[in-house]
């Protein structure tokens, strides 16, 4: 152990420590000004990546909730099957009369609902981005100005995000780019299959699901006929499993025949 006895040696030590501290502080400010580190808080994710992740997560969460709740539509008429409450997509209470669709253009109803829910989540993400950048001295313009649209393809959701958002600090300017993307999903195919079933049932009082299934291999269709002539359809993604089952169920009562005929 070395013991410093002279005042000059102690003074030299203090000078060296002071230089080290000042250099460290200067380095921190330099790195921060170059966006190599961000203080306070964690490093910011590029806004386009954050918005893209927000859109994808919102759509996937919606899809997961949709399948877990097995077609959670607010239909006035429901049918109880194996302890489950299943919505009627088409219903007739009269003999011989074809059923009346309870949710016309089902896929469009779901598309609009998903689009609105995703818009809300995107707005939350943009507000979070704005807060994060403003804490670091940036100015965020047009954060409330954006357009989001969603379309249903055969086996995917496609989206478009358009905006005029700019983030600036001095000469440093970030323009958030417009985004386009597609997310694979069997839900659009299921919704359109359900629409086809309803159309056949209301037009011809019957649906040949075996022939349909042979031509559309992505979806498995099962049908159960109740004692009151109600039909319960179950549509399932062939690629799903028991742990992550993707299916929807709905009931149809159409062209009912009197008992004994």
C-alpha positions as CSV (number, residue, x, y, z in Angstrom):
1,X,0.0,0.0,0.0
2,X,1.4,3.4,-1.1
3,X,0.9,6.3,1.3
4,X,1.0,9.8,-0.1
5,X,2.9,12.0,2.2
6,X,3.6,15.1,0.3
7,X,1.0,17.8,-0.5
8,X,2.2,18.0,-4.1
9,X,1.4,14.3,-4.7
10,X,-2.0,14.8,-3.2
11,X,-2.7,17.8,-5.4
12,X,-1.6,15.8,-8.5
13,X,-4.0,13.1,-7.6
14,X,-6.9,15.5,-7.2
15,X,-6.1,17.1,-10.6
16,X,-6.1,13.6,-12.3
17,X,-9.4,12.7,-10.8
18,X,-10.9,16.0,-11.8
19,X,-9.8,15.6,-15.4
20,X,-11.3,12.1,-15.5
21,X,-14.7,13.3,-14.2
22,X,-14.8,16.3,-16.6
23,X,-13.9,14.0,-19.5
24,X,-16.6,11.5,-18.6
25,X,-19.3,14.2,-18.4
26,X,-18.2,15.7,-21.7
27,X,-18.3,12.3,-23.3
28,X,-21.9,11.7,-22.1
29,X,-23.1,15.0,-23.5
30,X,-21.3,14.3,-26.8
31,X,-22.8,10.8,-27.2
32,X,-26.3,12.1,-26.2
33,X,-26.1,14.9,-28.9
34,X,-25.2,12.3,-31.5
35,X,-28.2,10.1,-30.4
36,X,-25.9,7.3,-29.5
37,X,-27.4,7.2,-26.1
38,X,-30.6,8.8,-24.7
39,X,-30.9,10.2,-21.3
40,X,-33.1,9.9,-19.4
41,X,-34.8,6.6,-20.1
42,X,-34.3,3.8,-22.6
43,X,-33.1,4.2,-26.2
44,X,-36.0,5.1,-28.5
45,X,-37.3,2.7,-31.1
46,X,-37.6,4.3,-34.6
47,X,-41.2,5.6,-34.9
48,X,-42.0,3.6,-38.0
49,X,-40.9,0.3,-36.3
50,X,-43.0,1.1,-33.2
51,X,-46.1,2.0,-35.3
52,X,-45.7,-1.2,-37.4
53,X,-45.4,-3.3,-34.3
54,X,-48.4,-1.6,-32.9
55,X,-50.5,-2.4,-35.9
56,X,-49.4,-6.1,-36.1
57,X,-49.9,-6.7,-32.4
58,X,-53.4,-5.0,-32.5
59,X,-54.6,-7.2,-35.4
60,X,-53.1,-10.4,-33.8
61,X,-54.7,-9.6,-30.4
62,X,-58.0,-9.0,-32.1
63,X,-57.8,-12.3,-33.9
64,X,-56.9,-14.2,-30.7
65,X,-59.8,-12.7,-28.8
66,X,-62.2,-13.4,-31.7
67,X,-61.4,-17.1,-31.7
68,X,-61.4,-17.4,-28.0
69,X,-64.9,-15.9,-27.8
70,X,-66.1,-17.9,-30.8
71,X,-67.6,-15.3,-33.1
72,X,-68.7,-12.8,-30.4
73,X,-71.4,-11.0,-32.4
74,X,-74.2,-9.1,-30.7
75,X,-77.1,-11.0,-32.4
76,X,-80.5,-10.9,-30.7
77,X,-81.1,-14.6,-31.4
78,X,-78.8,-17.3,-29.9
79,X,-78.8,-21.1,-29.7
80,X,-77.5,-23.2,-26.8
81,X,-75.4,-26.2,-28.0
82,X,-73.3,-28.3,-25.7
83,X,-73.5,-25.6,-23.1
84,X,-72.3,-22.9,-25.5
85,X,-74.2,-19.8,-26.5
86,X,-74.0,-19.6,-30.3
87,X,-75.3,-16.7,-32.4
88,X,-77.8,-17.2,-35.2
89,X,-76.5,-15.8,-38.4
90,X,-79.7,-16.7,-40.2
91,X,-83.1,-17.5,-38.7
92,X,-86.7,-18.2,-39.6
93,X,-89.5,-19.0,-37.1
94,X,-92.0,-20.0,-39.8
95,X,-92.5,-23.3,-41.6
96,X,-91.1,-23.6,-45.1
97,X,-89.8,-20.0,-45.1
98,X,-86.0,-19.4,-45.8
99,X,-84.1,-17.8,-43.0
100,X,-83.3,-14.1,-42.8
101,X,-79.6,-13.1,-42.4
102,X,-79.0,-11.6,-38.9
103,X,-75.6,-10.0,-39.8
104,X,-75.6,-9.0,-43.5
105,X,-72.1,-8.9,-45.0
106,X,-70.4,-10.4,-41.9
107,X,-66.9,-9.9,-43.2
108,X,-67.4,-6.1,-43.6
109,X,-68.8,-5.9,-40.1
110,X,-65.7,-7.5,-38.7
111,X,-63.4,-5.5,-41.0
112,X,-64.8,-2.2,-39.8
113,X,-64.6,-3.3,-36.1
114,X,-61.0,-4.4,-36.5
115,X,-60.1,-1.3,-38.4
116,X,-61.6,1.0,-35.6
117,X,-59.9,-1.0,-32.8
118,X,-56.5,-0.8,-34.6
119,X,-56.9,2.9,-35.2
120,X,-57.3,3.4,-31.5
121,X,-54.2,1.4,-30.7
122,X,-52.2,3.3,-33.3
123,X,-53.3,6.6,-31.8
124,X,-52.0,5.3,-28.4
125,X,-48.7,4.4,-29.9
126,X,-48.3,7.7,-31.6
127,X,-49.0,9.6,-28.4
128,X,-46.4,7.4,-26.6
129,X,-43.9,8.2,-29.4
130,X,-44.6,11.9,-29.1
131,X,-44.1,11.8,-25.3
132,X,-40.9,9.9,-25.6
133,X,-39.4,12.3,-28.1
134,X,-40.6,15.5,-26.4
135,X,-38.9,14.4,-23.2
136,X,-35.7,14.5,-25.2
137,X,-36.2,18.0,-26.5
138,X,-37.8,17.1,-29.9
139,X,-40.9,18.8,-31.4
140,X,-43.6,16.5,-32.8
141,X,-45.9,17.9,-35.5
142,X,-49.2,16.5,-36.9
143,X,-49.3,13.7,-34.4
144,X,-53.1,13.6,-34.7
145,X,-53.1,13.5,-38.5
146,X,-53.0,10.0,-39.9
147,X,-55.1,7.6,-42.0
148,X,-55.4,3.9,-41.4
149,X,-57.3,1.4,-43.7
150,X,-57.7,-2.3,-43.5
151,X,-58.7,-4.8,-46.2
152,X,-59.5,-8.5,-46.0
153,X,-57.8,-10.7,-48.6
154,X,-58.2,-14.4,-49.1
155,X,-55.9,-15.5,-46.2
156,X,-54.5,-12.2,-44.9
157,X,-55.2,-8.8,-43.5
158,X,-53.6,-5.9,-45.5
159,X,-53.2,-2.4,-44.1
160,X,-52.1,1.0,-45.2
161,X,-50.9,3.7,-42.7
162,X,-50.5,7.3,-44.1
163,X,-49.3,10.3,-42.1
164,X,-47.6,13.7,-42.2
165,X,-45.8,13.3,-38.8
166,X,-42.5,15.0,-38.4
167,X,-40.1,14.9,-35.4
168,X,-37.5,17.6,-35.2
169,X,-34.8,19.0,-32.9
170,X,-32.6,21.7,-34.4
171,X,-31.3,20.4,-37.8
172,X,-32.2,16.8,-36.9
173,X,-35.6,15.9,-38.6
174,X,-37.3,12.6,-38.7
175,X,-40.2,12.1,-41.2
176,X,-42.4,9.1,-40.3
177,X,-42.8,7.1,-43.5
178,X,-46.1,5.7,-44.7
179,X,-46.5,2.0,-44.0
180,X,-48.0,-0.9,-45.9
181,X,-48.1,-4.5,-44.8
182,X,-49.9,-7.9,-44.8
183,X,-50.6,-10.3,-41.9
184,X,-51.4,-13.9,-42.7
185,X,-54.7,-15.1,-41.2
186,X,-57.4,-17.7,-41.8
187,X,-60.1,-15.4,-40.3
188,X,-61.0,-13.6,-43.6
189,X,-61.5,-17.0,-45.3
190,X,-63.7,-18.2,-42.4
191,X,-65.8,-15.1,-42.5
192,X,-66.4,-15.4,-46.2
193,X,-67.1,-19.1,-45.9
194,X,-69.8,-18.2,-43.2
195,X,-71.3,-15.7,-45.6
196,X,-71.4,-18.3,-48.4
197,X,-73.2,-20.8,-46.1
198,X,-75.8,-18.1,-45.1
199,X,-76.4,-17.2,-48.8
200,X,-77.0,-20.9,-49.7
201,X,-79.2,-21.5,-46.7
202,X,-81.4,-18.5,-47.4
203,X,-81.5,-19.1,-51.1
204,X,-81.8,-22.9,-51.4
205,X,-82.4,-24.0,-47.7
206,X,-79.3,-26.2,-47.8
207,X,-75.5,-25.9,-48.1
208,X,-73.4,-28.7,-49.6
209,X,-70.5,-28.3,-47.2
210,X,-68.7,-31.5,-48.3
211,X,-68.3,-30.3,-51.9
212,X,-67.3,-26.8,-50.6
213,X,-64.7,-28.3,-48.3
214,X,-63.2,-30.4,-51.1
215,X,-62.6,-27.2,-53.1
216,X,-61.4,-25.1,-50.2
217,X,-58.9,-27.1,-48.2
218,X,-57.8,-24.4,-45.7
219,X,-61.1,-24.7,-43.7
220,X,-62.7,-27.7,-42.1
221,X,-66.5,-27.5,-41.9
222,X,-68.6,-29.6,-39.5
223,X,-72.4,-29.4,-39.2
224,X,-74.8,-30.6,-36.4
225,X,-78.6,-30.8,-36.8
226,X,-80.6,-30.2,-33.7
227,X,-84.0,-31.7,-32.9
228,X,-85.7,-28.5,-33.8
229,X,-84.0,-28.5,-37.2
230,X,-81.5,-25.9,-36.2
231,X,-78.1,-26.4,-37.9
232,X,-74.9,-25.6,-36.0
233,X,-71.9,-25.0,-38.2
234,X,-68.3,-25.1,-37.0
235,X,-65.5,-23.7,-39.2
236,X,-61.9,-24.5,-38.2
237,X,-58.5,-23.6,-39.6
238,X,-56.9,-26.9,-40.7
239,X,-53.5,-25.7,-39.5
240,X,-54.6,-24.9,-36.0
241,X,-54.2,-27.3,-33.0
242,X,-56.0,-28.0,-29.8
243,X,-53.8,-25.6,-27.9
244,X,-54.3,-22.8,-30.3
245,X,-57.6,-23.7,-32.0
246,X,-59.0,-21.3,-34.5
247,X,-62.7,-21.9,-35.1
248,X,-66.0,-20.1,-35.2
249,X,-69.5,-21.5,-34.6
250,X,-72.9,-20.2,-35.7
251,X,-76.4,-21.4,-36.0
252,X,-78.9,-21.4,-38.8
253,X,-82.7,-22.2,-38.8
254,X,-84.2,-22.2,-42.2
255,X,-87.1,-23.8,-44.2
256,X,-88.3,-25.7,-41.1
257,X,-90.6,-28.6,-41.8
258,X,-93.6,-29.4,-39.5
259,X,-93.1,-32.4,-37.2
260,X,-94.0,-35.7,-38.8
261,X,-93.2,-34.6,-42.4
